[in-house]
Amino acid sequence: DIESRKSKEVKGLSNFIPLTPYRYVYIDETTSPIIAEDLITQAKRAKKFTIVLHGDILPKELFIEIELIQKSQSIITRIQIFKNSTPVYDRIKQLLSVIIDASNTIQTWGDINKNLFHYKDYGFFIYDKLQTVLLIDIRQDFKLWYNATFIHSTNCGQIIDFIVIDGPLCSCSHRPYKSSTGTWSLWKAIAYTFDENLYKTNSNIHECLAITKISKVIEEKWTRQQTLDYINLHHANNQVNYNPYDIVLFKNKFFYFFYRQYETISQSP
């Protein structure tokens, strides 16, 4: 089927590259309080955070992943949610209180409120805290930026009525959604914007970093040319030389050209 084919095709993309180096810290009930105390210190220095909720609901293995966004090096902490009172328990509560605060900017991908009720039975008060702060949905902002940056092709049927929104008349391969109500998945946003595979390492630890990367592009109002320059700079090993006039070919490659090796647009000197 189509989704299975797309999943196979995305494997041909380059590895995801974070915008900044990062340090990964895993916390569970056995973690030393000293580690959590260091994170509290780092969290007090940051004003912007990205949050992703993870977990298997049935066995109630729940996690919250948070990026402490910093200029030189971000910190990714993955916190296992548990009920047992251990030495690190109070430190985790303190850490979350510092991060989930109305004075901070907290970024998400989509509406995470529908998943929050799974956390209500735990003592970290994540559910209550996240209800009191403003969550910035980067997915909504991304859709607006992407559609304004990668407009319909001149021969696209949708351009007759609307130049920006998605619609059923659209034939552009670089715009995968054909409905104004379509919502971007995170992996697809990374694939179409940066020509990168978010899940190539079979790990989801890059999700916060991916959301932060997209938010930076939106904040800095990258142009189509800037995204192509980024791809040429960071993925030269794929031997694909994009130029701004081949944007349709660039996006077509994602869906149709993976059955053969990557090719340069021009091999001639």
Beta strands, then each sheet from edge to edge (+ up, - down):
strand 1: 14-15
strand 2: 22-27
strand 3: 48-56
strand 4: 61-68
strand 5: 74-80
strand 6: 105-108
strand 7: 135-137
strand 8: 196-197
sheet 1: 1+ 8+
sheet 2: 2+ 5+ 4- 3+ 6+ 7+
end
